[in-house]
Amino acid sequence: MDILRKLFAMSVVLSTSIVGIQTTAAAEIRTLQPATVAAPFRNRYSHGKVIPDGAEWLITAGQTGSDADGNIGNGIEEQADLAMRNLFEIVRAAGMSSDDIVKMTIYFLDPAYLATIVAARNRYFGEDFAPASTAIGVSALARPEFLVEVELIAARVSADDD
């Protein structure tokens, strides 16, 4: 895991130095919105997040529209709600909050589902929630009943690191 963190950090440092983004010495998670890159669509995500050394990481598995008993939700509204609730509970179990989420990836079967998925995301993580995000339309997920799958990465810098 340390090698992955270091490679990720090196790629972020390299890319930030290439575009000339100013860095600070403070150990905090920083949002990147370079003026040389088009603004995020509807300002609903970030282009990048820089994670400092020593941060605590949470990397989730993809969460689908299943409840704690393994029952799959009926339709996209219920599945999107369950997937986001599962992620919310995992983040909470890690002692983190939506402020710590730095990356979210959404996989969905039909582009028409995206507005419903975003509405569920907003219910659990807030209207101003804007991690680095990717939404990907796919032809299938692990089970034919699944309509959406969402994964995330969170990172937190402890108060001791400031």
C-alpha positions in Angstrom: 0.0 0.0 0.0 2.9 2.4 0.8 4.2 1.9 -2.8 0.8 2.8 -4.2 0.6 5.9 -2.1 4.1 7.0 -3.1 3.4 6.4 -6.8 0.1 8.3 -6.5 1.8 11.2 -4.6 4.6 11.3 -7.2 2.2 11.5 -10.1 0.3 14.3 -8.4 3.4 16.2 -7.6 4.7 15.8 -11.1 1.4 16.9 -12.6 1.1 19.8 -10.3 4.6 21.0 -11.1 3.9 20.7 -14.8 0.8 23.0 -14.7 2.4 25.4 -12.2 0.1 25.0 -9.3 1.3 26.7 -6.1 1.8 24.4 -3.1 1.7 25.1 0.6 3.8 23.6 3.3 0.7 22.8 5.5 -0.3 19.2 5.8 -3.8 19.4 4.4 -5.8 17.8 1.5 -5.9 20.4 -1.3 -8.3 20.7 -4.2 -6.9 21.3 -7.7 -8.9 23.4 -10.2 -6.2 24.7 -12.5 -7.2 27.7 -14.6 -5.6 26.0 -17.6 -8.2 23.2 -17.5 -11.9 23.7 -18.3 -14.1 24.2 -15.2 -15.8 21.1 -13.8 -19.2 20.4 -15.4 -21.8 22.2 -13.3 -19.0 22.7 -10.7 -20.0 19.4 -9.1 -16.6 17.8 -8.8 -12.9 18.6 -8.4 -10.2 18.0 -11.0 -7.9 16.6 -8.4 -7.0 16.3 -4.8 -3.5 16.3 -3.3 -3.0 14.0 -0.3 0.0 14.8 1.9 2.3 12.2 3.4 1.0 10.7 6.7 -2.7 10.9 5.7 -4.9 8.1 6.7 -6.6 6.5 3.7 -9.9 4.6 3.1 -10.3 2.8 -0.2 -13.7 1.1 -0.6 -14.8 -1.8 -2.7 -17.6 -0.9 -5.2 -20.9 -0.7 -3.4 -24.1 -1.8 -5.1 -27.8 -1.3 -4.4 -27.9 -4.1 -1.8 -29.0 -3.8 1.8 -27.2 -5.3 4.8 -29.0 -8.7 4.3 -28.0 -8.8 0.6 -31.4 -7.9 -0.8 -31.1 -6.0 -4.0 -33.1 -2.8 -4.4 -36.0 -2.5 -6.9 -35.1 0.0 -9.6 -32.5 2.7 -9.9 -33.8 5.0 -7.1 -33.7 2.3 -4.5 -30.3 0.9 -5.7 -28.7 4.3 -5.9 -29.9 5.1 -2.4 -28.6 1.8 -1.0 -25.2 2.2 -2.7 -24.7 5.7 -1.3 -26.0 4.6 2.1 -23.5 1.7 2.1 -20.6 4.1 1.3 -21.8 6.6 3.9 -21.8 3.9 6.5 -18.3 2.7 5.5 -16.9 6.2 5.7 -18.6 6.7 9.1 -17.2 3.3 10.3 -13.7 4.6 9.4 -14.3 7.7 11.6 -14.4 9.9 8.5 -16.9 12.2 6.9 -17.9 13.4 3.5 -15.3 16.1 3.8 -12.6 13.4 3.7 -13.8 11.9 0.4 -11.3 12.7 -2.3 -12.4 10.5 -5.2 -15.7 8.9 -6.2 -16.3 6.6 -9.2 -19.8 5.7 -10.4 -20.5 2.9 -12.8 -24.0 2.8 -14.2 -25.9 0.8 -16.9 -28.0 3.6 -18.4 -27.1 7.3 -18.8 -30.6 8.2 -17.9 -29.8 6.9 -14.3 -27.2 9.6 -13.6 -29.5 12.3 -12.3 -31.1 9.8 -9.9 -27.7 8.6 -8.7 -26.5 12.2 -8.2 -29.7 13.0 -6.2 -28.9 10.0 -3.9 -25.3 11.1 -3.6 -26.5 14.6 -2.6 -28.8 13.2 0.1 -26.0 11.3 1.8 -23.0 13.6 1.2 -24.5 17.0 0.6 -25.2 19.4 -2.2 -21.7 20.9 -2.0 -20.0 17.5 -2.2 -17.3 17.9 -4.8 -14.5 15.2 -4.8 -12.6 14.3 -7.9 -15.3 12.2 -9.7 -15.7 10.0 -12.6 -19.0 8.6 -14.0 -18.8 5.7 -16.4 -21.5 4.1 -18.4 -20.9 0.3 -18.6 -22.7 -2.6 -20.4 -22.8 -4.8 -17.3 -21.9 -5.0 -13.7 -21.0 -8.1 -11.6 -24.6 -9.3 -11.4 -27.3 -8.7 -14.0 -29.6 -7.2 -11.3 -27.2 -4.5 -10.4 -27.9 -1.1 -12.0 -25.2 1.0 -10.3 -22.0 0.5 -8.4 -20.0 3.2 -6.6 -16.6 3.2 -5.0 -14.6 5.9 -3.3 -11.3 6.9 -1.8 -11.1 9.0 1.3 -8.1 10.5 3.1 -7.8 12.3 6.4 -5.0 14.3 7.9 -4.9 14.1 11.7 -4.9 17.2 13.7 -1.5 16.2 15.0 0.0 16.6 11.5 -0.9 20.3 11.2 
